[in-house]
Each structure stands twice: as C-alpha cells, then as structure tokens.
Amino acid sequence: MSAKSVDPALYSTHGYHESVLRSHKSRTAANSAAYLVPSIRSTMHILDVGCGPGTITASLAALVPEGRAIGLDVSPEVLESAKANAAERGLQNCTFAVGSATNIPFPDDTFDVTHAHQVLQHLNDPVAALREMRRVTKPGGIVAVRDADWEGMIWFPRLEGIEEWRQSYLRLTKAMGTEAIAGRQLHVWAKKAEETAWWGNMWKDRTLESLFAQSAKDYAKLSQDDLERIAKAWVDWSRDEDAWFTILQGEILCTVQK
C-alpha cells in the first residue's frame, strides 16, 4: 500500500489542539536549541521554521537585540498565539509570517540562521525543506535542525501501553509518508540538500561573474538577459529533487616508443 501524501498546509500528525500546544509552549531556545545558542550573535537575523506558538522564536529574539527573529508556520491561528506571547514579552524584534518549510516566502540569502525544531519529521520531503532553508540562509550562515528519533525513545517503567503508543505512531507516520525515525537521518538529508545546491549556485555564479560572462558576450554573442536566463536554469536544476548531471570523459595513457 502506498503512503498517503500529507498536505503541506497541515500539521497532520498532531495538529494544534490545546494538549499539543501545552507541550510546544514549554519550548525555549535554552531547552530546545542549546546546541545552537553558542553560535548566536546579537546582530543576527534568524528564521524559525515551523515555529508553532513561537516560544522558541521569542527566546531567540531575546538573544539578538540588535537583530531580529521571524517565526514561520503554516497555521495563521497558532501564529496569533505566537504574536501575543512576543507582545507580552515586549519583543519589538520578533515577528511572524505564514508559510511552509518547503516554500519559504523570503528571498535568497536573507538570514544568518535558519532554524527548525521537530519539523522535518512531519514532512513528506524533508530534503526539499532543507534546500529551502539553505536557500534563504546567507553564505557562511547556519542551518540548524533538531528532530527526535521515535525508535530511539526509552522509558521506565516499561509499560506495554506506551510501547503500543509508539508502534502505532510509527505505523501512522509511515502510512502518511512522513519519517518518525528522523534524528538519525538528519546528516543524510543535509548532504542530499547540499550537493545539487552547491553545483547549481556555483554554475550560476560562474555564468554571471566569471570571465565566461564577458567571453560569452564577445564570442557567443549572448546578451546579459541570456546569461541571466542560463543562470536561472542552473538554480532551477539544483532545486529539482530528481536533478542529476553527468559528463562523458575521455582519458588516455600513452607509452612512448622510440
């Protein structure tokens, strides 16, 4: 049986019931992004993807008084709670926007840090989300992701009902086409997100900024519009999940006989 695709506009595994938000509202940068905090500087611009009620976003904003933090979530309703929380804390540099992790509504190279906490495990295409996060992050910036691994959970006392809860969740997410065993795969997903993006952006820059640009105008009679179109094609290629590129090479070894 094939997996059922999840609507990216929905947080379909848990939703936004009060019982869910009760847990999410307990999250802060200190208890949920401690691995990231030492890298944060006061002037940074941060995007918090899948921010939910925005408590992590707000605590990140408090760490960048000369910068800003923006929380992104697919639910306008939950963002109202996030805005209220930021207002109560008097955070002028904390704002929120509606949007999806796989279609982030910001230009390239906007943020110093792009962060997501317990988000990728709920997506059908976590690699696409990482590519988007990378896209909106400045060169030299940070993409920071934390996700649980449901098969790695342990508890005491060992109650059958809790194991049944876990097994049912694993079956549920498999049927939905999402990945509950996410934590151990983050490095793999990151590598997949990086490779084509690196090549595509490299060739975009070479097309527009290297000596090739002037040579193409002089000898191939290309216009600047032509070069822009070619550069865009490289970026479009790099964002296609099925992208691949191969080059036929010729090699020769010659033995000198005299």
C-alpha positions in Angstrom: 0.0 0.0 0.0 1.5 3.4 -1.0 1.9 6.2 1.6 -0.7 8.9 1.7 0.8 12.3 1.0 0.5 14.9 3.7 -0.9 18.3 2.8 2.0 20.7 3.4 -0.5 23.3 4.7 -1.4 21.0 7.6 0.4 19.7 10.7 -1.3 16.4 10.2 0.3 14.2 12.7 -0.6 16.1 15.8 -2.5 19.3 14.8 -2.9 22.3 17.1 -5.1 21.1 19.9 -4.5 22.7 23.3 -2.8 19.5 24.5 -0.3 19.8 21.7 0.4 23.5 22.3 0.7 22.9 26.0 3.9 20.9 25.2 5.1 23.2 22.5 4.7 26.4 24.6 7.2 24.9 27.1 9.9 25.0 24.5 12.6 27.7 24.6 16.0 28.2 22.9 17.6 27.1 26.2 15.9 23.8 26.4 15.3 23.0 22.7 18.1 24.7 20.8 21.0 24.7 23.3 23.3 23.3 20.6 22.7 26.5 18.6 22.8 29.2 21.2 26.6 29.5 21.5 26.7 30.4 17.7 24.2 33.2 18.0 25.4 36.8 17.9 23.4 39.9 19.0 23.1 41.3 15.4 21.9 38.2 13.7 18.7 37.8 11.7 17.0 34.4 12.5 14.2 32.5 10.8 12.4 29.9 13.0 10.7 27.4 10.6 7.6 25.6 11.9 7.6 27.9 14.9 4.1 26.9 16.3 3.2 29.1 19.3 6.5 30.9 18.9 8.1 30.4 22.3 11.4 29.3 20.8 11.2 32.2 18.3 10.7 34.7 21.1 13.6 33.4 23.1 15.8 33.5 20.0 14.7 37.2 19.5 15.8 37.9 23.1 19.3 36.8 22.1 19.6 39.1 19.1 18.6 42.6 20.5 20.3 44.3 17.5 18.9 41.8 15.0 15.5 40.1 14.6 13.8 36.8 14.7 10.9 35.7 12.5 8.7 32.7 13.1 7.2 30.9 10.2 4.3 28.5 10.4 1.5 27.1 8.2 -1.2 28.0 10.7 -2.4 31.6 10.9 -4.4 30.6 14.1 -1.4 29.4 16.0 0.6 32.5 15.0 -1.9 34.7 16.8 -0.8 32.9 20.0 2.8 33.5 19.0 2.3 37.2 18.4 0.5 37.6 21.7 3.4 35.8 23.5 6.0 38.1 21.9 3.9 41.2 22.7 3.7 40.2 26.3 7.4 39.9 26.5 7.9 43.3 24.9 9.9 42.0 22.0 9.9 44.5 19.2 12.3 42.5 17.1 10.1 39.3 16.9 7.6 38.9 14.1 5.7 36.1 12.4 4.7 35.1 8.9 2.5 32.4 7.4 4.4 30.0 5.2 5.6 26.4 4.5 9.0 24.9 5.2 9.1 23.7 1.6 8.2 27.1 0.1 9.7 29.7 2.4 8.4 33.2 1.4 11.7 35.1 1.7 14.4 35.9 -0.8 17.7 34.1 -1.1 20.4 34.9 1.4 18.2 36.7 3.9 19.0 35.1 7.3 22.1 34.5 9.3 20.5 31.5 11.0 17.6 29.3 9.7 16.3 27.0 12.5 13.7 24.2 12.7 12.8 22.3 15.8 10.9 19.0 15.5 9.7 19.9 12.0 11.3 17.7 9.3 9.8 14.5 10.8 6.4 15.8 9.9 7.2 16.5 6.2 6.9 14.2 3.1 10.0 15.8 1.7 12.5 16.9 4.4 15.3 17.3 1.9 13.2 19.9 0.0 12.7 21.8 3.3 16.5 21.8 4.0 17.1 23.1 0.5 14.7 25.9 1.1 16.3 26.6 4.5 19.7 26.7 2.8 18.4 29.0 0.1 17.3 31.7 2.5 20.5 31.5 4.6 23.3 33.8 3.9 26.7 32.4 2.7 28.6 31.5 5.9 25.3 31.3 7.8 23.8 28.4 9.8 21.0 25.9 9.1 20.1 24.4 12.5 17.8 21.4 12.8 16.7 19.2 15.7 14.4 16.2 15.4 13.5 13.3 17.5 14.1 9.6 16.7 11.0 7.7 17.8 12.7 4.3 17.6 15.4 5.7 20.0 12.9 6.5 22.8 13.3 4.7 26.1 11.3 4.9 29.3 10.7 3.4 32.8 8.7 1.6 33.9 8.3 -0.5 30.8 4.5 -0.4 30.1 3.0 -2.2 27.2 0.6 0.6 26.6 3.4 3.1 25.9 5.1 0.7 23.5 1.8 0.3 21.7 1.6 4.1 21.5 5.0 4.3 19.9 4.3 1.4 17.4 1.0 2.9 16.4 2.8 6.3 15.8 5.4 4.6 13.6 2.7 2.9 11.6 0.8 6.2 11.3 3.7 8.2 10.1 4.7 5.5 7.6 1.2 5.5 6.1 1.3 9.3 5.9 4.7 9.3 4.1 6.5 11.1 6.9 9.5 10.0 8.9 9.3 9.4 12.6 12.9 8.0 12.7 14.2 11.4 11.8 17.1 12.2 14.2 19.5 9.6 12.8 18.8 10.7 9.2 19.4 14.5 9.6 23.0 14.2 8.3 21.9 12.2 5.3 19.2 14.6 4.4 21.6 17.6 4.8 24.0 16.0 2.4 21.3 15.5 -0.2 20.2 19.1 0.2 23.7 20.4 -0.2 25.1 18.7 -3.3 23.0 19.9 -6.1 22.5 23.3 -4.5 26.3 23.7 -4.3 26.8 22.8 -8.0 23.8 24.9 -9.2 24.9 28.0 -7.3 28.5 27.6 -8.4 27.5 27.5 -12.1 25.1 30.4 -11.6 28.0 32.5 -10.2 30.4 31.3 -12.9 27.8 32.2 -15.6 27.3 35.7 -14.3 30.5 36.7 -12.6 33.5 34.8 -14.1 35.4 35.7 -17.3 32.9 33.4 -19.0 30.3 36.2 -18.9 32.3 38.6 -20.9 33.7 35.9 -23.2 30.1 34.7 -23.9 29.1 38.2 -24.8 32.1 38.7 -27.1 32.3 35.4 -28.8 28.9 33.6 -28.4 27.0 36.9 -28.8 25.0 36.3 -25.7 23.2 39.2 -24.0 23.0 39.9 -20.3 19.4 38.6 -20.4 20.7 35.4 -22.0 23.2 35.0 -19.2 20.5 35.7 -16.5 18.3 33.0 -18.1 21.1 30.5 -18.1 22.0 31.2 -14.5 18.4 30.8 -13.5 18.3 27.4 -15.3 21.2 26.2 -13.1 19.3 27.3 -10.0 16.1 25.6 -11.2 18.0 22.4 -11.9 19.6 22.4 -8.4 16.2 22.6 -6.8 14.7 19.7 -8.7 14.6 16.7 -6.4 15.4 14.4 -9.4 18.3 16.5 -10.6 21.4 14.8 -11.9 24.2 15.7 -14.3 26.9 13.5 -15.9 29.9 14.3 -18.1 31.4 11.9 -20.5 35.2 12.0 -20.1 38.0 10.7 -22.3 41.2 9.5 -20.8 44.5 8.4 -22.4 47.8 6.9 -21.3 50.5 6.7 -23.9 53.6 4.7 -23.8 56.4 6.4 -25.6 58.3 4.1 -28.0 61.4 5.3 -30.0 
